[in-house]
Amino acid sequence: MRLRSTVCAQLARLCVALTRAAGENDDWQGRDGGQMLQMHCGEAPGRVRYLTKSTFLTTGEAWEALAGNSSLFTRCGVVSRVHADVVRREVKRMRATELAVIGDLDPLDLTVLLSLACGGVGKGLATRSIPVLWRGVRDDWRAECDRARRRTGYRSEPTIQMTEFEQRHWERLEGLDVPWEQIIGPHSAALLRSGRKLELEGASKPAIYGDGFPRRVLRLAGQ
């Protein structure tokens, strides 16, 4: 995925507006800066993955699958230009065939995707865009979840009602010139339009989907 420079300019303005509008409990404030960028260096050549939350790596199986053959970054919040430059250098060092973001199906993590693709947001000179893929929660991931739930008998998809702030955030994102239905799929775009989201935890819990499900999740995340 490559973004037009006009989209990146719009995204920068959107991030400023969201920072000003966010309340204390909104899923934005405090997550767009000041967070440490954690990094695991892989052996070149390989892939580079950017996770929006480290909780997805709580099992040894997940760590081995995602970090064993790639460089791995974890950080919550919008990507700054400084952090994007670190990722860019690692992509070059790894001679990476793929840079992918793995995150929740929600407005914040999709903004993380855009901010990385734009080469980071913030003050200073604009940097070059970065080709990046979305391997987070999306239509084919959710379809795998549906098949697993039919086997386990867990009837409802564990989506979460978005706050009013998150719904406005998604409306602003959808207004950008970004092919969301190609990136996350038409059904996932419709879910967000309905005011609901699906986080990584809800899209990978063995208690919901069965013990063997994480292996299929890791494959969807780009194993």
MDAnalysis code that builds the backbone (N, CA, C; Angstrom):
import MDAnalysis as mda
import numpy as np

u = mda.Universe.empty(669, n_residues=223, atom_resindex=np.repeat(np.arange(223), 3), trajectory=True)
u.add_TopologyAttr("name", ["N", "CA", "C"] * 223)
u.add_TopologyAttr("resid", np.arange(1, 224))
u.add_TopologyAttr("resname", ["MET", "ARG", "LEU", "ARG", "SER", "THR", "VAL", "CYS", "ALA", "GLN", "LEU", "ALA", "ARG", "LEU", "CYS", "VAL", "ALA", "LEU", "THR", "ARG", "ALA", "ALA", "GLY", "GLU", "ASN", "ASP", "ASP", "TRP", "GLN", "GLY", "ARG", "ASP", "GLY", "GLY", "GLN", "MET", "LEU", "GLN", "MET", "HIS", "CYS", "GLY", "GLU", "ALA", "PRO", "GLY", "ARG", "VAL", "ARG", "TYR", "LEU", "THR", "LYS", "SER", "THR", "PHE", "LEU", "THR", "THR", "GLY", "GLU", "ALA", "TRP", "GLU", "ALA", "LEU", "ALA", "GLY", "ASN", "SER", "SER", "LEU", "PHE", "THR", "ARG", "CYS", "GLY", "VAL", "VAL", "SER", "ARG", "VAL", "HIS", "ALA", "ASP", "VAL", "VAL", "ARG", "ARG", "GLU", "VAL", "LYS", "ARG", "MET", "ARG", "ALA", "THR", "GLU", "LEU", "ALA", "VAL", "ILE", "GLY", "ASP", "LEU", "ASP", "PRO", "LEU", "ASP", "LEU", "THR", "VAL", "LEU", "LEU", "SER", "LEU", "ALA", "CYS", "GLY", "GLY", "VAL", "GLY", "LYS", "GLY", "LEU", "ALA", "THR", "ARG", "SER", "ILE", "PRO", "VAL", "LEU", "TRP", "ARG", "GLY", "VAL", "ARG", "ASP", "ASP", "TRP", "ARG", "ALA", "GLU", "CYS", "ASP", "ARG", "ALA", "ARG", "ARG", "ARG", "THR", "GLY", "TYR", "ARG", "SER", "GLU", "PRO", "THR", "ILE", "GLN", "MET", "THR", "GLU", "PHE", "GLU", "GLN", "ARG", "HIS", "TRP", "GLU", "ARG", "LEU", "GLU", "GLY", "LEU", "ASP", "VAL", "PRO", "TRP", "GLU", "GLN", "ILE", "ILE", "GLY", "PRO", "HIS", "SER", "ALA", "ALA", "LEU", "LEU", "ARG", "SER", "GLY", "ARG", "LYS", "LEU", "GLU", "LEU", "GLU", "GLY", "ALA", "SER", "LYS", "PRO", "ALA", "ILE", "TYR", "GLY", "ASP", "GLY", "PHE", "PRO", "ARG", "ARG", "VAL", "LEU", "ARG", "LEU", "ALA", "GLY", "GLN"])
u.atoms.positions = np.array([
    [0.840, -1.193, 0.000],
    [0.000, 0.000, 0.000],
    [0.875, 1.242, 0.000],
    [0.636, 2.117, -0.962],
    [1.291, 3.421, -1.009],
    [0.218, 4.500, -0.960],
    [0.492, 5.577, -0.232],
    [-0.478, 6.651, -0.088],
    [-0.020, 7.894, -0.831],
    [-0.982, 8.636, -1.329],
    [-0.682, 9.909, -1.962],
    [-0.234, 10.919, -0.907],
    [0.591, 11.877, -1.349],
    [1.080, 12.892, -0.409],
    [-0.062, 13.718, 0.168],
    [-1.140, 13.891, -0.606],
    [-2.283, 14.656, -0.094],
    [-2.945, 13.938, 1.073],
    [-2.984, 12.594, 1.018],
    [-3.558, 11.821, 2.121],
    [-2.715, 12.001, 3.379],
    [-1.399, 11.990, 3.212],
    [-0.524, 12.137, 4.370],
    [-0.671, 13.517, 5.005],
    [-0.860, 14.544, 4.187],
    [-1.087, 15.886, 4.723],
    [-2.404, 15.945, 5.489],
    [-3.439, 15.292, 4.938],
    [-4.731, 15.244, 5.617],
    [-4.634, 14.467, 6.922],
    [-3.853, 13.384, 6.911],
    [-3.683, 12.576, 8.115],
    [-3.005, 13.383, 9.210],
    [-1.999, 14.146, 8.856],
    [-1.297, 14.971, 9.849],
    [-2.262, 15.952, 10.505],
    [-3.129, 16.571, 9.712],
    [-4.108, 17.511, 10.269],
    [-5.124, 16.774, 11.133],
    [-5.512, 15.570, 10.695],
    [-6.459, 14.777, 11.478],
    [-5.877, 14.416, 12.840],
    [-4.609, 14.033, 12.884],
    [-3.977, 13.664, 14.154],
    [-3.950, 14.848, 15.122],
    [-3.702, 16.035, 14.602],
    [-3.721, 17.236, 15.441],
    [-5.129, 17.463, 15.989],
    [-6.133, 17.335, 15.118],
    [-7.520, 17.548, 15.536],
    [-7.951, 16.528, 16.580],
    [-7.564, 15.273, 16.402],
    [-7.930, 14.231, 17.357],
    [-7.264, 14.458, 18.706],
    [-6.024, 14.892, 18.693],
    [-5.319, 15.172, 19.944],
    [-6.021, 16.279, 20.724],
    [-6.493, 17.271, 20.007],
    [-7.203, 18.384, 20.663],
    [-8.570, 17.961, 21.186],
    [-9.235, 17.045, 20.456],
    [-10.606, 16.673, 20.803],
    [-10.692, 15.544, 21.824],
    [-9.632, 14.756, 21.976],
    [-9.694, 13.564, 22.818],
    [-9.873, 13.901, 24.288],
    [-10.743, 13.164, 24.932],
    [-10.904, 13.273, 26.368],
    [-9.968, 12.316, 27.089],
    [-10.000, 12.360, 28.401],
    [-9.080, 11.561, 29.208],
    [-9.231, 10.072, 28.967],
    [-10.458, 9.622, 28.707],
    [-10.705, 8.181, 28.545],
    [-10.835, 7.737, 27.094],
    [-10.599, 8.645, 26.168],
    [-10.723, 8.286, 24.757],
    [-9.507, 7.497, 24.299],
    [-9.726, 6.638, 23.298],
    [-8.679, 5.759, 22.787],
    [-7.775, 6.537, 21.833],
    [-7.083, 7.502, 22.403],
    [-6.161, 8.324, 21.619],
    [-5.176, 9.040, 22.519],
    [-5.686, 9.773, 23.472],
    [-4.827, 10.623, 24.297],
    [-3.761, 9.812, 25.016],
    [-2.526, 10.264, 24.924],
    [-1.425, 9.586, 25.579],
    [-0.871, 8.430, 24.787],
    [-1.529, 8.066, 23.668],
    [-1.057, 6.924, 22.884],
    [-0.419, 7.382, 21.569],
    [-0.407, 8.705, 21.318],
    [0.151, 9.203, 20.072],
    [1.567, 9.734, 20.258],
    [2.158, 9.530, 21.414],
    [3.512, 9.996, 21.636],
    [4.009, 9.535, 22.993],
    [5.311, 9.506, 23.154],
    [5.884, 9.169, 24.439],
    [6.008, 7.692, 24.725],
    [5.539, 6.833, 23.827],
    [5.619, 5.400, 24.039],
    [6.930, 4.855, 23.469],
    [7.513, 3.907, 24.160],
    [8.773, 3.331, 23.709],
    [8.541, 2.409, 22.517],
    [9.429, 2.511, 21.540],
    [9.405, 1.596, 20.398],
    [10.287, 0.410, 20.727],
    [9.677, -0.762, 20.872],
    [10.432, -1.969, 21.184],
    [10.788, -2.688, 19.886],
    [11.976, -3.298, 19.880],
    [12.453, -3.875, 18.630],
    [13.179, -5.182, 18.875],
    [12.885, -6.155, 18.034],
    [13.626, -7.411, 17.990],
    [14.242, -7.515, 16.601],
    [15.550, -7.635, 16.531],
    [16.245, -7.676, 15.243],
    [16.339, -9.099, 14.721],
    [15.920, -9.293, 13.494],
    [16.045, -10.585, 12.858],
    [17.298, -10.669, 12.012],
    [17.514, -11.827, 11.419],
    [18.655, -12.035, 10.545],
    [18.239, -11.821, 9.097],
    [19.016, -11.005, 8.400],
    [18.702, -10.703, 7.003],
    [19.068, -11.897, 6.112],
    [18.366, -12.077, 5.007],
    [17.181, -11.312, 4.609],
    [15.929, -11.848, 5.299],
    [14.911, -11.024, 5.381],
    [13.684, -11.455, 6.042],
    [12.609, -10.401, 5.940],
    [11.601, -10.548, 6.779],
    [10.475, -9.620, 6.768],
    [10.522, -8.729, 8.002],
    [9.730, -7.672, 7.969],
    [9.628, -6.747, 9.102],
    [8.148, -6.603, 9.446],
    [7.841, -6.770, 10.726],
    [6.458, -6.644, 11.199],
    [6.381, -5.576, 12.278],
    [5.255, -4.875, 12.287],
    [5.013, -3.806, 13.257],
    [3.707, -4.132, 13.969],
    [3.786, -4.494, 15.255],
    [2.606, -4.826, 16.054],
    [2.183, -3.630, 16.883],
    [0.878, -3.431, 16.969],
    [0.364, -2.309, 17.734],
    [0.222, -2.614, 19.224],
    [0.400, -3.868, 19.608],
    [0.332, -4.219, 21.036],
    [1.151, -5.475, 21.298],
    [1.890, -5.453, 22.384],
    [2.775, -6.577, 22.701],
    [2.014, -7.760, 23.274],
    [0.757, -7.567, 23.696],
    [-0.017, -8.656, 24.296],
    [-0.261, -9.780, 23.298],
    [-0.112, -9.499, 22.011],
    [-0.302, -10.537, 20.999],
    [0.852, -11.534, 21.001],
    [1.917, -11.218, 21.739],
    [3.106, -12.075, 21.759],
    [3.270, -12.787, 23.096],
    [2.176, -13.000, 23.814],
    [2.271, -13.552, 25.164],
    [2.608, -15.034, 25.179],
    [2.445, -15.729, 24.066],
    [2.777, -17.153, 24.035],
    [4.090, -17.361, 23.289],
    [4.811, -18.390, 23.686],
    [6.062, -18.718, 23.007],
    [5.841, -19.061, 21.553],
    [4.693, -19.670, 21.258],
    [4.374, -20.044, 19.882],
    [4.246, -18.803, 19.010],
    [3.568, -17.772, 19.536],
    [3.403, -16.536, 18.775],
    [4.740, -15.852, 18.557],
    [5.550, -15.809, 19.604],
    [6.852, -15.165, 19.488],
    [7.723, -15.886, 18.458],
    [7.763, -17.198, 18.517],
    [8.589, -17.972, 17.588],
    [8.114, -17.792, 16.152],
    [6.783, -17.759, 15.978],
    [6.232, -17.657, 14.632],
    [6.451, -16.279, 14.021],
    [6.266, -15.217, 14.812],
    [6.317, -13.875, 14.270],
    [7.706, -13.253, 14.335],
    [8.478, -13.597, 15.352],
    [9.797, -12.991, 15.494],
    [10.924, -13.907, 15.043],
    [10.613, -15.183, 14.868],
    [11.670, -16.134, 14.546],
    [12.299, -15.929, 13.188],
    [11.544, -15.378, 12.251],
    [12.083, -15.206, 10.902],
    [11.931, -13.771, 10.407],
    [11.919, -12.829, 11.336],
    [11.729, -11.446, 10.921],
    [12.192, -10.502, 12.019],
    [12.309, -9.219, 11.657],
    [12.477, -8.177, 12.660],
    [11.098, -7.730, 13.108],
    [10.973, -7.411, 14.369],
    [9.662, -7.150, 14.946],
    [9.686, -5.876, 15.778],
    [8.773, -4.963, 15.481],
    [8.580, -3.753, 16.268],
    [7.244, -3.859, 16.990],
    [7.194, -3.364, 18.229],
    [5.916, -3.262, 18.942],
    [5.815, -1.881, 19.569],
    [4.677, -1.270, 19.383],
    [4.410, 0.043, 19.986],
    [2.943, 0.376, 19.759],
    [2.297, 0.968, 20.752],
    [0.927, 1.450, 20.583],
    [0.979, 2.935, 20.234],
    [0.070, 3.360, 19.420],
    [-0.014, 4.769, 19.089],
    [0.534, 5.108, 17.718],
    [0.185, 6.311, 17.277],
    [0.572, 6.812, 15.961],
    [2.091, 6.815, 15.819],
    [2.572, 6.495, 14.632],
    [4.011, 6.394, 14.377],
    [4.586, 7.779, 14.109],
    [5.607, 8.152, 14.872],
    [6.285, 9.426, 14.658],
    [7.274, 9.293, 13.507],
    [7.780, 10.419, 13.026],
    [8.754, 10.378, 11.942],
    [10.064, 9.745, 12.405],
    [10.426, 9.973, 13.643],
    [11.648, 9.363, 14.170],
    [11.531, 7.848, 14.162],
    [10.403, 7.342, 14.648],
    [10.209, 5.888, 14.684],
    [10.062, 5.310, 13.281],
    [9.410, 6.040, 12.390],
    [9.279, 5.564, 11.014],
    [10.649, 5.446, 10.351],
    [11.542, 6.353, 10.652],
    [12.889, 6.287, 10.089],
    [13.634, 5.060, 10.604],
    [13.417, 4.708, 11.879],
    [14.029, 3.499, 12.435],
    [13.517, 2.271, 11.683],
    [12.206, 2.224, 11.458],
    [11.613, 1.092, 10.730],
    [12.150, 1.046, 9.302],
    [12.250, 2.212, 8.665],
    [12.739, 2.261, 7.288],
    [14.163, 1.704, 7.178],
    [15.018, 2.076, 8.127],
    [16.399, 1.589, 8.105],
    [16.455, 0.077, 8.315],
    [15.550, -0.434, 9.174],
    [15.539, -1.876, 9.413],
    [15.030, -2.632, 8.187],
    [14.063, -2.067, 7.493],
    [13.582, -2.676, 6.251],
    [14.733, -2.785, 5.255],
    [15.531, -1.744, 5.167],
    [16.678, -1.761, 4.250],
    [17.720, -2.779, 4.695],
    [18.022, -2.802, 6.006],
    [19.030, -3.739, 6.519],
    [18.597, -5.180, 6.295],
    [17.322, -5.443, 6.512],
    [16.793, -6.803, 6.375],
    [16.587, -7.213, 4.912],
    [16.753, -6.247, 3.998],
    [16.412, -6.501, 2.593],
    [15.020, -7.126, 2.539],
    [14.119, -6.500, 3.293],
    [12.804, -7.088, 3.563],
    [11.939, -7.141, 2.319],
    [11.312, -8.257, 2.131],
    [10.345, -8.418, 1.054],
    [8.957, -7.956, 1.479],
    [8.797, -7.682, 2.784],
    [7.475, -7.292, 3.274],
    [7.593, -6.523, 4.586],
    [6.861, -5.425, 4.676],
    [6.654, -4.703, 5.929],
    [5.163, -4.719, 6.194],
    [4.758, -5.294, 7.328],
    [3.339, -5.461, 7.617],
    [3.008, -4.945, 9.007],
    [1.821, -4.353, 9.132],
    [1.283, -3.914, 10.420],
    [0.246, -4.925, 10.872],
    [0.318, -5.334, 12.131],
    [-0.640, -6.267, 12.729],
    [-1.309, -5.547, 13.889],
    [-2.628, -5.377, 13.813],
    [-3.311, -4.628, 14.855],
    [-4.794, -4.918, 14.918],
    [-5.465, -4.196, 15.815],
    [-6.909, -4.312, 15.991],
    [-7.644, -3.773, 14.770],
    [-8.857, -4.254, 14.582],
    [-9.758, -3.648, 13.613],
    [-10.459, -2.497, 14.328],
    [-9.760, -1.380, 14.440],
    [-10.330, -0.202, 15.086],
    [-9.672, 1.052, 14.506],
    [-10.257, 2.217, 14.743],
    [-9.736, 3.442, 14.132],
    [-8.301, 3.763, 14.535],
    [-7.944, 3.530, 15.792],
    [-6.593, 3.869, 16.230],
    [-5.543, 3.075, 15.480],
    [-5.703, 1.768, 15.406],
    [-4.671, 0.946, 14.776],
    [-4.638, 1.130, 13.267],
    [-5.761, 1.467, 12.668],
    [-5.744, 1.790, 11.243],
    [-5.046, 3.128, 11.002],
    [-5.108, 4.014, 11.979],
    [-4.347, 5.264, 11.894],
    [-2.857, 4.989, 12.040],
    [-2.511, 4.006, 12.875],
    [-1.109, 3.572, 12.978],
    [-0.616, 3.119, 11.608],
    [-1.430, 2.318, 10.922],
    [-1.072, 1.852, 9.578],
    [-0.787, 3.022, 8.647],
    [-1.697, 3.991, 8.612],
    [-1.525, 5.131, 7.720],
    [-0.307, 5.956, 8.098],
    [-0.098, 6.145, 9.395],
    [1.029, 6.978, 9.819],
    [2.362, 6.344, 9.445],
    [2.452, 5.017, 9.524],
    [3.683, 4.340, 9.102],
    [3.843, 4.434, 7.590],
    [2.751, 4.226, 6.864],
    [2.810, 4.316, 5.400],
    [3.218, 5.709, 4.936],
    [2.870, 6.729, 5.719],
    [3.226, 8.109, 5.373],
    [4.647, 8.471, 5.790],
    [5.351, 7.549, 6.418],
    [6.687, 7.863, 6.902],
    [6.677, 8.600, 8.218],
    [5.593, 8.434, 8.974],
    [5.466, 9.070, 10.281],
    [4.775, 10.414, 10.188],
    [4.241, 10.861, 11.327],
    [3.600, 12.170, 11.409],
    [4.292, 12.973, 12.498],
    [4.236, 14.293, 12.353],
    [4.851, 15.160, 13.351],
    [5.481, 16.368, 12.709],
    [6.211, 17.116, 13.503],
    [6.850, 18.329, 13.018],
    [8.079, 17.990, 12.180],
    [8.471, 18.947, 11.374],
    [9.670, 18.768, 10.565],
    [9.346, 18.498, 9.113],
    [10.384, 18.251, 8.332],
    [10.220, 18.014, 6.917],
    [9.525, 16.674, 6.669],
    [8.678, 16.661, 5.675],
    [7.995, 15.415, 5.316],
    [9.015, 14.402, 4.803],
    [8.802, 13.149, 5.137],
    [9.699, 12.080, 4.692],
    [9.019, 11.252, 3.618],
    [9.760, 10.372, 3.008],
    [9.217, 9.531, 1.954],
    [8.224, 8.533, 2.541],
    [7.253, 8.183, 1.732],
    [6.286, 7.170, 2.166],
    [6.959, 5.805, 2.227],
    [6.325, 4.873, 2.927],
    [6.858, 3.527, 3.107],
    [5.807, 2.528, 2.634],
    [6.142, 1.642, 1.691],
    [5.182, 0.600, 1.289],
    [4.904, -0.337, 2.461],
    [3.650, -0.537, 2.782],
    [3.299, -1.334, 3.956],
    [2.004, -2.091, 3.694],
    [1.866, -3.259, 4.326],
    [0.668, -4.082, 4.211],
    [-0.063, -4.127, 5.547],
    [-1.371, -4.352, 5.495],
    [-2.161, -4.578, 6.706],
    [-2.385, -6.073, 6.861],
    [-1.805, -6.665, 7.911],
    [-2.032, -8.069, 8.221],
    [-2.738, -8.229, 9.561],
    [-3.395, -7.166, 10.002],
    [-4.177, -7.229, 11.225],
    [-5.555, -7.811, 10.971],
    [-6.473, -7.607, 11.902],
    [-7.827, -8.161, 11.806],
    [-8.517, -7.571, 10.580],
    [-9.079, -8.467, 9.742],
    [-9.679, -8.063, 8.474],
    [-10.666, -9.160, 8.059],
    [-11.189, -9.069, 6.852],
    [-12.251, -9.990, 6.439],
    [-11.839, -11.458, 6.491],
    [-10.691, -11.820, 5.910],
    [-10.344, -13.248, 5.888],
    [-10.001, -13.755, 7.283],
    [-9.461, -12.908, 8.146],
    [-9.210, -13.272, 9.545],
    [-10.544, -13.545, 10.240],
    [-11.510, -12.642, 10.051],
    [-12.810, -12.807, 10.698],
    [-13.542, -14.031, 10.159],
    [-13.354, -14.341, 8.868],
    [-13.975, -15.543, 8.312],
    [-13.420, -16.795, 8.978],
    [-12.118, -16.803, 9.247],
    [-11.508, -17.924, 9.960],
    [-12.075, -18.011, 11.384],
    [-12.277, -16.860, 12.009],
    [-12.891, -16.823, 13.342],
    [-14.292, -17.421, 13.311],
    [-15.066, -17.065, 12.305],
    [-16.441, -17.580, 12.189],
    [-16.446, -19.098, 12.065],
    [-15.545, -19.636, 11.242],
    [-15.484, -21.094, 11.071],
    [-15.102, -21.775, 12.377],
    [-14.156, -21.169, 13.105],
    [-13.732, -21.757, 14.379],
    [-14.847, -21.687, 15.416],
    [-15.600, -20.606, 15.440],
    [-16.694, -20.467, 16.415],
    [-17.814, -21.461, 16.155],
    [-18.030, -21.787, 14.910],
    [-19.055, -22.796, 14.608],
    [-18.661, -24.156, 15.182],
    [-17.367, -24.418, 15.225],
    [-16.903, -25.691, 15.793],
    [-16.979, -25.683, 17.316],
    [-16.705, -24.541, 17.933],
    [-16.675, -24.486, 19.398],
    [-18.039, -24.169, 20.006],
    [-18.967, -23.675, 19.181],
    [-20.293, -23.348, 19.689],
    [-20.406, -21.965, 20.280],
    [-19.363, -21.148, 20.140],
    [-19.414, -19.760, 20.625],
    [-20.159, -18.946, 19.567],
    [-21.361, -18.493, 19.892],
    [-22.267, -18.001, 18.864],
    [-21.920, -16.614, 18.323],
    [-21.676, -15.669, 19.196],
    [-21.555, -14.288, 18.734],
    [-20.106, -13.860, 18.541],
    [-19.875, -13.024, 17.557],
    [-18.553, -12.459, 17.328],
    [-18.254, -11.476, 18.463],
    [-17.074, -11.577, 19.110],
    [-16.789, -10.746, 20.284],
    [-16.353, -9.326, 19.922],
    [-17.242, -8.623, 19.227],
    [-16.957, -7.233, 18.874],
    [-17.268, -6.326, 20.061],
    [-16.787, -5.102, 19.988],
    [-16.945, -4.119, 21.061],
    [-17.579, -2.858, 20.486],
    [-18.523, -2.285, 21.219],
    [-19.132, -1.027, 20.799],
    [-18.097, 0.094, 20.885],
    [-17.935, 0.832, 19.806],
    [-17.001, 1.952, 19.818],
    [-17.617, 3.145, 20.549],
    [-16.764, 3.955, 21.130],
    [-17.219, 5.182, 21.762],
    [-17.606, 6.188, 20.678],
    [-18.260, 7.246, 21.098],
    [-18.614, 8.304, 20.146],
    [-17.354, 8.898, 19.514],
    [-16.302, 9.052, 20.310],
    [-15.041, 9.574, 19.790],
    [-14.479, 8.648, 18.704],
    [-14.491, 7.338, 18.968],
    [-13.972, 6.385, 17.991],
    [-14.809, 6.384, 16.720],
    [-16.119, 6.525, 16.847],
    [-16.972, 6.552, 15.663],
    [-16.681, 7.780, 14.809],
    [-16.476, 8.927, 15.454],
    [-16.113, 10.133, 14.705],
    [-14.739, 9.948, 14.059],
    [-13.836, 9.308, 14.793],
    [-12.494, 9.028, 14.271],
    [-12.601, 8.192, 12.994],
    [-13.391, 7.134, 13.007],
    [-13.539, 6.288, 11.830],
    [-14.163, 7.073, 10.667],
    [-15.156, 7.895, 10.959],
    [-15.781, 8.691, 9.900],
    [-14.758, 9.585, 9.212],
    [-13.853, 10.145, 10.002],
    [-12.799, 10.992, 9.422],
    [-11.826, 10.154, 8.589],
    [-11.481, 8.970, 9.077],
    [-10.596, 8.092, 8.317],
    [-11.241, 7.672, 6.998],
    [-12.523, 7.365, 7.053],
    [-13.199, 6.905, 5.842],
    [-13.326, 8.031, 4.822],
    [-13.238, 9.255, 5.287],
    [-13.294, 10.387, 4.385],
    [-12.002, 10.628, 3.619],
    [-10.917, 9.958, 4.027],
    [-9.648, 10.087, 3.325],
    [-9.660, 9.250, 2.046],
    [-8.790, 9.589, 1.117],
    [-8.705, 8.851, -0.143],
    [-7.883, 7.582, 0.064],
    [-8.451, 6.652, 0.821],
    [-7.787, 5.393, 1.167],
    [-8.744, 4.249, 0.821],
    [-8.293, 3.227, 0.097],
    [-9.187, 2.129, -0.306],
    [-9.430, 1.143, 0.830],
    [-10.194, 1.558, 1.821],
    [-10.363, 0.745, 3.026],
    [-10.936, -0.630, 2.722],
    [-11.883, -0.717, 1.790],
    [-12.504, -2.016, 1.523],
    [-11.513, -2.988, 0.888],
    [-10.488, -2.468, 0.222],
    [-9.436, -3.339, -0.286],
    [-8.462, -3.743, 0.815],
    [-8.264, -2.866, 1.783],
    [-7.276, -3.110, 2.844],
    [-7.826, -4.051, 3.913],
    [-9.018, -3.755, 4.426],
    [-9.584, -4.550, 5.516],
    [-10.745, -5.422, 5.061],
    [-11.251, -5.172, 3.873],
    [-12.371, -5.936, 3.345],
    [-13.691, -5.211, 3.542],
    [-14.666, -5.446, 2.667],
    [-15.950, -4.744, 2.757],
    [-16.739, -5.055, 4.024],
    [-16.664, -6.289, 4.510],
    [-17.428, -6.646, 5.712],
    [-16.833, -5.976, 6.956],
    [-15.524, -5.870, 7.007],
    [-14.889, -5.208, 8.149],
    [-15.121, -3.701, 8.109],
    [-15.126, -3.135, 6.910],
    [-15.463, -1.717, 6.796],
    [-16.898, -1.475, 7.255],
    [-17.799, -2.400, 6.892],
    [-19.192, -2.275, 7.320],
    [-19.322, -2.401, 8.832],
    [-18.506, -3.272, 9.437],
    [-18.535, -3.412, 10.897],
    [-18.178, -2.086, 11.567],
    [-17.140, -1.446, 11.084],
    [-16.739, -0.165, 11.660],
    [-17.814, 0.900, 11.440],
    [-18.435, 0.869, 10.268],
    [-19.516, 1.839, 10.015],
    [-20.682, 1.618, 10.967],
    [-20.869, 0.388, 11.411],
    [-21.977, 0.084, 12.331],
    [-21.674, 0.533, 13.756],
    [-20.437, 0.993, 13.993],
    [-20.072, 1.472, 15.321],
    [-19.437, 0.427, 16.209],
    [-18.981, -0.687, 15.608],
    [-18.358, -1.738, 16.404],
    [-16.959, -2.031, 15.874],
    [-16.120, -2.632, 16.737],
    [-14.732, -2.937, 16.399],
    [-14.403, -4.334, 16.904],
    [-13.270, -4.868, 16.446],
    [-12.824, -6.189, 16.881],
    [-11.325, -6.112, 17.155],
    [-10.946, -6.352, 18.403],
    [-9.541, -6.249, 18.781],
    [-8.827, -7.587, 18.599],
    [-7.499, -7.529, 18.578],
    [-6.699, -8.742, 18.395],
    [-7.051, -9.818, 19.413],
    [-7.240, -9.416, 20.668],
    [-7.542, -10.404, 21.706],
    [-8.845, -11.134, 21.397],
    [-9.854, -10.390, 20.973],
    [-11.139, -10.996, 20.662],
    [-11.112, -11.822, 19.392],
    [-10.088, -11.615, 18.575],
    [-9.984, -12.340, 17.311],
    [-8.964, -13.462, 17.368],
    [-8.554, -13.859, 18.590],
    [-7.536, -14.916, 18.665],
    [-7.616, -15.783, 19.926],
    [-8.576, -15.554, 20.810],
    [-8.621, -16.283, 22.078],
    [-8.919, -17.773, 21.885],
    [-8.043, -18.649, 22.384],
    [-8.335, -20.083, 22.314],
    [-9.625, -20.456, 23.044],
    [-9.994, -19.706, 24.099],
    [-11.219, -20.007, 24.840],
    [-12.458, -19.853, 23.964],
    [-12.357, -19.023, 22.925],
    [-13.480, -18.807, 22.012],
    [-13.383, -19.710, 20.796],
    [-12.172, -19.869, 20.278],
    [-11.995, -20.496, 18.969],
    [-11.392, -21.895, 19.014],
    [-10.959, -22.351, 20.180],
    [-10.352, -23.671, 20.273],
    [-8.836, -23.597, 20.331],
    [-8.223, -24.630, 20.864],
    [-6.777, -24.624, 21.113],
    [-5.941, -24.511, 19.850],
    [-6.419, -25.042, 18.750],
    [-5.611, -25.015, 17.534],
    [-5.706, -23.722, 16.750],
    [-6.575, -22.825, 17.181],
    [-6.826, -21.625, 16.391],
    [-5.641, -20.684, 16.279],
    [-4.871, -20.453, 17.331],
    [-3.753, -19.513, 17.200],
    [-2.814, -19.811, 16.040],
    [-2.632, -21.076, 15.679],
    [-1.761, -21.392, 14.541],
    [-2.313, -20.784, 13.247],
    [-3.640, -20.869, 13.082],
    [-4.243, -20.295, 11.880],
    [-4.193, -18.768, 11.937],
    [-4.323, -18.205, 13.142],
    [-4.215, -16.748, 13.301],
    [-2.823, -16.289, 12.906],
    [-1.811, -17.007, 13.340],
    [-0.430, -16.618, 13.028],
    [-0.181, -16.681, 11.529],
    [-0.806, -17.635, 10.865],
    [-0.657, -17.716, 9.424],
    [-1.285, -16.478, 8.766],
    [-2.447, -16.056, 9.268],
    [-3.098, -14.862, 8.741],
    [-2.285, -13.617, 9.035],
    [-1.572, -13.612, 10.152],
    [-0.752, -12.466, 10.515],
    [0.568, -12.437, 9.751],
    [0.788, -13.442, 8.914],
    [1.959, -13.409, 8.061],
    [3.080, -14.328, 8.463],
    [2.755, -15.453, 9.098],
    [3.789, -16.397, 9.525],
    [4.599, -16.884, 8.316],
])
